Amino acid sequence: MGTSETHDILRRILDYSSRADPYPLYQELRGTPVAQQADGSYVVSTYRELTDLLHDPHLSSDVRNLSRPMPGAESEATPAFINMDPPAHDRLRRMAMRHFGPPHTPGLVTSLDPDLSETVGGLIDGFAGKDRIDVVDDFAYPFPVAVICHLLGVPREDEPTFSRWVNDVVDAIDYDPETDPKEKLDKGVQARKALREYLGGLLEQRHGSPGDDLLSRLAHDDGPDGRMTDEEIVATANLLLIAGHETTVNLITNGVLTLLRHPDVLRRLRDDPDLVVPVVEELLRYEPPVHIIPWRAAYSDITVADTVVPQGSQIMLMLASGSRDPNRFEHPDRFDPDRPDNRHLGFGSGIHLCFGGPLARRETQIALAELVRRLDRPRLVADPPPYRRSPVLRGPVHLYVEQDAA
């Protein structure tokens, strides 16, 4: 395909009308594994090329390495480590991981199981007597928000305030100056500033009165890599607050939708709760919470699938397309929890493999297993459901389900 054809496919993928089912468009896009766009950027859509790039040290996550500045980039703000390259990325990720997982806190996720189960059970108790629920508002959103607020030390009662900022930040991720009003970008920039100021205020409180939350531990930790600056702690907390619930909301909601579309798997899961582990892995491949990494930058000229990508070029990584690549997965459009060798791209790969992946997996496993066990004859009200605007963080904005209330 030529540049104009792939540009048209990408436009259709990004257009809201395709949100309910972008997968046929991904199939078309994979006809050209590395597709140059009219603006000079490149779109990569096949599994092999995506995994190669995700492990390529010549690919940068630092916006400053783009030849064309990203709209809304804040040069004065300290970025989160997800937007850094080694060695700065590696140092900050190690410092955060000391308090979030192995090797220093290897039992963090499993130790949360009782609290996760209690929170899930309480939310499902609230369904009693209701013949219709919204899986998003009543379950998939409040659950991970409660968890990440508890871990970080963010007051749960502040959720209405920070959720507005998070929504504006997420809306601006896929800002396109050709089609979007500048207000969308401006609201995202202002929301990022407001969220940093809010988290900075919480951090200042922890300096004077530390607790047992992640903000406190980061503020008082002098590990082998030293101590994070306040700006680095705020950037890390910002990342964890947003990514800690946005992706999990999508994963849980997509999971409920997929199970209701596959009643045979739902019945198997109800009879065998241990099946939830491969079910969630297959969900991460089949209906992932993150579809696109909107940009990476080429440190230098790099060759991808016989295409030379010039230094400074923007590269868009179509992760969800790679996880449906028939050259890597047999019958890729089939939801199959028994699939062997399921090395999907649902949480990315390489040095930027999702930091909170183990927690998101466990939250979703507990949520789906308990929901399937306790809902009585659940049925979709609308299929497809209404979707969020974002093509990057893709999931239903509401998912209405009927059950037998008795």
Buried (B, 14 or more C-beta within 10 A) or exposed (E): EEEEBBBBBBBBBBEEEBBEEBBEBBBBBBEBBBBBBEEEBBBBBBBBBBBBBBEBEBBBBBBEBBEEEBBBEEEEBBBBBBBBBEEEBBBBBBBBBBBBBEEEBEEBBEEBEEEBBEBBEEBBEEBEEEEEBBBBEBBBBBBBBBBBBBBBBBEEEEBEEBEBBBBBBBBBBBBEEEEBEEEBBBBBBBBBEBBBEBBBEBBEBBEEEBEEBBBBBBBEBEEEBEBBEBBBBBBBBBBBBBBBBBBBBBBBBBBBBBBBBBEEBBEBBBEEBEBBBBBBBBBBBBBBBBBBBBBBBBBEEBEBEEBEBEBBBBBBBBBBBBBBBEEBBEEBEEBBBEBEEBEBBBBBBEBBEBBBBBBBBBBBBBBBBBBBEBBEEBBBEEEEBEBBBBBBBBBBBBBBBBBEEE
